[in-house]
Amino acid sequence: MPSDMTTVTTTEPGSFDPSRHFYPRVLNAHIHPLVRFFMELGNERIAERYCHLRPEADPDAIRAVLKHRTRYFRWGGADLLHTVTERGFRRMIVVETNSCPSGQKSMPLLAEREEQAGYRRLLERSFLPALSGRLPSGELAVIYDKNPMEVSGYAATMADLTGKPVHMVPCYTDQEETVRTRDDGVIEANLNGEWTPIRAALRYVTQRPWQRLPALSKSLVYNPIVVCLAGGRNKLLAAKAYDIFNAELEHRGLQITTPETIWDVDKSQVPMWVQRMGGFAVVKIPYSNAGQGVFTITRPEELDAFMEMDHRYDRFIVQALIGHSGWSSRGKQGRMYHVGTVPSRKGAIYAADVRFMVGIGPDGFFPVAIYARRARTPLEREIDGAPHSWDMLGTNLSVKLDENKWSSDTDRLMLMDSRDFNRLGLGIDDLTQAYLQTILAVTAIDKMAQQLVTQKGRFRRRFFAAINPDPALNRELMAPVAG
């Protein structure tokens, strides 16, 4: 990958190098046989298995969900917790859905001969079919503000698949403008001092992308910003999208399972909701990502620290905290707690989450990549005297160095290989459940995105402000362009 990730670079066909686009651990890892088996099962067999395990589910509805073609959300990833209820029922719980998820660099190869692995699978089955629509003439690009390892992998694979050069365009918040949108809705990139139209771009812009790109454009943006606003980078609207879709699914025996969530919470109301959940809760800034803006509350001093902070936005969400069996939120769903990793030789059990990445193409959904992450310190039985709760519960690997520089704590990365997967204690039915939960979450957000667009293809800004009543966020949105 280029040493300077702040300038535009061009990737030519034939430049894919696995050592640049995968973690070193992944290059030497052998995928777990069970994970390979699941990835190659196919949607029909997955549907049969799910229906066998869940007889209350409507088989036709399951197949329809798997075959569904989303309109805007074509590539997504869900973060899921492996939990157990007080009665011993195990569930995969969706805690967040991401509209430009990482994961390719962390996924062992399904087959040694397929060195481009998930990069190729996603672009070939989802991105390339989208290029067949009516698009303006122009160049191909990957627009990014993070994750150069995967960004460059996508660019190199896209160049190989199309036989054309692909421009890697940085799009940071505080740099000189590299991307702009014309009045007619076509995106342009500053390529060597010349503004050049972009026909299609894979977007890996994660930090407040609505400040630099419009909700919709004439150029193909994979995924468009409207997906971020509808829930892909907006936890507040995601919670509403899940709730609305669950009402639609209820009679079909399907449901997106999430922690109990209270939305549109003013900062002054946070202590009341934390108390309502028994003194244990998670408070989130709805529009942050990469582990930023998430506050686990398990004791008064953690709540006091949150209340003393100044925050960029005016609204928060409060969720039930999933912790140890001895200290989790008390809510409408009862207590849920982490299954956690298989105990170490010292008896330590760690909280862990699973990232499941999916793509959507002409034939519907398909799995792309899976990895897991564990917390820094093991779960303690008693909260009194335990480490800070974030150290026991926070699993995100991203480490923010400054405004535009990130690192990753890969020591806590758990691969789907023969060693790490066994430590997660997951089986094929857990993967099946995680896959279905990811699909349902992505579909819910896509349905919300459709509600944010008029029949003429324009972003409904006033409607968005009504259902997402946060003045600070609405002031950040780019002015809409012609549909």
N, C-alpha and C positions, 0 to 999 in steps of 0.2 A: 504494500500500500504506500502511497506517497508520504514522504516525511513531513510535508507541510500540508495539513488538512484544512488550511484557511484560504487556499486559492483553488480556482477551478482547474481540474486536471481532466485529461481525456484518456479513456481506456479503449484499447483496440482489441479486436477479436484475437483469440489465441493467447491471452495474457493471464488466464486463470491459473493460480498457483496455490494448491491446498495449504501450504505452510503459511500463507498470508491471510487465509480466510477461516481457519479453524484454530482453536486453542491447541497447543502442543499435546496436552493430555488426550484430546479427542483423536488426533491423528494416530495415536498408538493404542486406542481403545477398541475393544471388540464388543459390538452391540449385544445386549442380553438376548438370548433366543426367544424369550417370551415377548419382548418388545418388538423384535423383528416379526414374529408371528402375528402380533396385533396389527402392526403397520401394513401388513400384506393381506389382512383378512378380507377387506372390501366391505362396502356399506350393507350389502344384502345379508351377509353372515353376521355382521354386527347387529343389525336389526333383529334377526332371528334370536340371537343370544339375549339381547335386551328384553325382548318380549317374553322369552322363557322365564327370565328372572323377575320381570314385572308384569304379571298377568293383568293388572289393572290398566296397563297402557294400551292404547288403541294401535294395533299393528299398522293400519293404514296411515295413521298420524305419524308414527315413527318413520316410516319410509318416506312420507312427504317431507318431513323435516330434513332428512338426510339428502334428499334430492333437490331441496329448495335452492333457487338461484337468487342471491341477494342483489339488490340494485346498486348500492354504493359501497357497502362493507365487503370487500373481496378477499381480505387477508387479515386475520386477527389471531390473538392469543389470549387465553384466560389463565389467570393465576388461581389455583384451587388449593384448598386445605383438605387433608384427609382427616375427617373428624369422626367422633363417636358420641352418641347421645347417652343420657343417664340410663336408658334401657338397653344399651348395647348395640344400637343400630348404627352401622357405619355409613357415612355419606361423604361425597366429594362436594365441597362448598365453594361456590364462586365468590371470590373477594374482589376481583378487579378484571376488567377486560381491556385489552390494549390494542390500539388501532395501527400501530407499527411495531410489532413485538420483536424482541431479539430471540435467538434460539438456534439459528443455523450453525453458528460457530461452536455450539455446545452439544451437537447431536452426532453420535458415532455413525459411520457409514452403514447403510443397510446392505450394500454390496461393494466390495473393494473396487470393482471396475467403474463404479459411478462416482467419480471423485468430486463432481459438482453437487452431488447429494440433493439436499432439500432446496438449495438455491435453484437448481434446474427444475426440480419437481414443481415448485411454486410458480416460477415464471412460465414454464412450458404449459402448465395446465390451467393457469388463471390469468396471468398478465398478458401473454400473447393473444389469447382469444379476445381480450378486451380491445386489442389494437385493430380489430376488424371493423370497428364502428366508424362513424363519420367523425374524423378528426382533422384539425388543421395541419397543413404541411409544416415540417420543422424537424428538429433534432430530438434524439432520445437522451434522457438524463436520469440521474439519481440525485435527489435534493436531500441534504442531510444536515444535522447539527450534532450528531453523536454516533458512536459505534462504527468507527472507520473499518474495523475488521470485516463486519458483515456488509457494510455499505459497498466496499470495494469488491466483495464477493458477488453481490448482486450486479454491479456494473460489469464485471468481467463476464459473468454468465449471460447477461443480457446482450453483450456484444457478440458472444459466440452464437447465440440463438438467432439473432437478427442479421449477423454479418455486417453490422454497422458500428461505428464508434459510439461510445456512450460517455457523456460528460458528467463528471462528479462535481456537483455544485454545492459548496458550503452555504449554509443559510443560518448564520448565528444572529443572536438578537442585537449585538452591539457592533457588528462589522459594517463596512460599506456595503450598500445594497448590491446584491448579486442576482436577485430575482425580483421581477415586477410583473404586474398584470395589466395588459392593455385594456382600453375601454370596451373592446369587443369580446373580452373574456379570455384571450389567448395569453398564456404565460410566456414570458421571455426571460432568458438568462444572459448575464453579462459574460460573454466568452471572449477573453482577450481584448476587452475594451469595446466590443461590438455587441449590441443587444440583438439576440438571436431568438426567433420563436421556437418554442418547445412543443413538439407533437405529443409526447407522452413522457411521464416521469414517475418513477417509483419514489415515494416520499418517506424519508426517515427523519422528519423534523418533529421533535418531541416536546420542546420547551415552548409553550404558548404559541403554537404554530399559526393560530388565527390572527396573530399580529403581522405576519409576513405573507400569508397566502389567503385568498378569498375562500369563502365556504364552498363555492362551486366555480368551475371554469370551463372554457371550451376545450382546452388541452386536457388530455387524460391525466388525472392525478390518482395514483394508486397508493393509498386510499385518499379521497377528497377530504377537505377540512370539515365538511358537514358531519362526517362520521365521528370526528373528535368531539365536536360540539354536542352530538346526540348521545354520547356516552363513551366513545373510545378513549377520550382524555377528559372526561367530565363525569366524575363519579356520582354527582348529584342527579344528572339527567339519566345516567345509566340505571340508578336505583328506580327511577320512575318508569323507565322503559321495561325493566324486568317485571315490575308490578303490573303494568298494563298487559304485557304478553302473557303473564301467568293467569290473568283472568280469562284470556282467550283459550289457554291450554287446559284449564281446570277440568273440563268435562272429557278430556282425552287422556287423562291419567298421566299427564306430564307436568313438570314444574321446574323452573330455575330455582335452585336451592341456594340461598344467600343468608348471611347473618341478618338478624333483625336490624332494620335501618330506619333512622329518623332523618328526614331531609329538610332543607331550608331552615337550618338552625342558626339563629343569631348567636354571637359569641356569649352574650350575657345569659343565654338559655342553656349553655353546655353543662354547667354543674347540675342543673335540675335533671337533665336526661341521664347523666352519669349516675346520679343517685337512683333514678328510676330503674336502672339496670343493675342495681346492687353494689354500686361503687366500682364496677369494672366495665370499661368501655374502650372503644377506639374512636378517636376524633380525627377527621380527615379534612384537609383542604381539598375541595372537590377537583381542582384542576391541576394538581401537582402529580408527578409520576417519579419513577425510579427510586421509590422509597422515601422521597421528600414529602413533607407535609402530612405525615402520618404520626399520630401521637397515641401511644398505648397508655391507658390510665388504670392503675391497679391500687393506688394509694394516694392519700391527700396531697403529698408533696409533688407528685407528677401532675395532678390537676392544677395545683397552684402555679407550677412552672409554665403550663400551657396558657393559663389565664394572664400571666404577666407578659407574654410575648405580643409583639405587634405583628399583624398579619396583612397580607396584600389584599385579600378579598373579604367580603362582608358576610358570606354564608358558609356554613360547614355542614357536614353530615356526621351523625353519631351512630356507630354500629355496636352491636353486641360483641364483646371480646371473647374470643375462643382461646382458652389458656389450658391450664392443668385441671384435672378433675376436682381439685380442691379449691380452685379460684378461677371461675369463669362467670360471664354475665348471666344474670337471671332475666329471662325474657319470655315472650309469648311462646317461643318454640322450646322452652325448657333450656337446660344447660347443655352445651356442646363443648367438647374439649379435643385437643390434638391427640390423634393416635400416635403421632411422632415416629421417630426412627426406631429400628430394632435396638434394644439396649446394647451399649458398648460393653467391653470386658469389665469396665468399672461401674456398670449399671446406669450409665448416663443415657437419657432419652432426649433427643432434640426435636423441637418444632421444625417442620419442613413444609414447603409448598411445592406444587407441581405446576410448571408452565406448559400448557398444551397449545401448540400453534396449528392452525388450520388454514386451508385455502378454499376458495370457492370458484368453480369453473362451470362449463356448460352442463356437466353431469351432476352438479351439486357440490357438496362438501367432501373434502379429503384431508387426512392427517398429514402434517408436514414435519413437525419436530416436537420432541418432548425433552425437558430436563427438569431438575429439581434443585432446590436450594435449602440449606438448613440455617438455623439461627446460630449466633456466635457462642452462646452458652446454653447448657442443658436446662430443661425445665426443672424447677424446684417444687417439691411437694407443698411447702409453706411459702406464702408470699412475704411474710415478715422476715426481714433479714436477707431476702433474696437479692440478686443483682437487679439493676434497672430492668423493667419489664421489656423494653425494646430489645435488650441484649438477648432475652429468652424467646422473643416472639418475632422480631424483625428478621426477615429472610432475604430481602433484596440485596443484590451483590454490588450495585452501583455505588461508587464513592465520588462525590463531587469535590473536585480540587479547586476550581474557580468557576466563573460564569460559563465558560465554554470548554472546560477540560474535565474529563471524567476518567476514573480508573475503575477497576473491578476486583472485588475480593474473591478470587477464584478458589481459594482454599475451602470455601463453603459450597462450591458448586458440586452437585451430585449428578453424575452422568447416567445415561441409560445403558451402562455397560455391565459386564458380568460381576463386577465388584460392588459398585454403588447401588445398583438397582435392588439387590438383595437386602441392603440396609434400610430401604424405604418400606419394606413389608407390604408392597402392592402386588395385586394379582391382575389377571386379565380382565376380570369383572370390574375392578376399580378403574382400569384404563378405559373400559367401555363407558362407564359412568362419567368419567372425566371428559371423554370425547363428546358425549351427548350434551353434557352441561355447557361445554364450550360452544357447541353449535347453537344451542338455544340462546345463550347470552349474545352471541354475535347476531343472530337473527333478530332478537329483540331490539338491539341498538340500530340495526339497519331499518327496521320498521319505524323507529323513532325518527331516523334521518329522513325517511320519506315524508313524515309528517311536517318536517321543517322546510320542505320544498314545494312550491306552487306547481300547478299543472303546466305552467310555462317554463318551469325549470329555474325559478328564482328563489333565493333564500328568504324565508319568512322571518325577517329580523324582529318585527314587533311581536310575533307569536312566540319566538324564542325568548324574548325578554320577559314575556308573561309567564312562561312555564319554568324559566330559570331566572328568578328575580334577584339577580346580583348585579347592582349597578357597576361595581368595579370590573367585573368580567365584561359586561356589555360595552363599556367604554373602550375596551381593548380590541374589539372586533374590527377587522378591516372593513372599509366601506364596500358595500356590495357592488359587483360589476354586472354588466349586461348578461342576461341568461341566454 
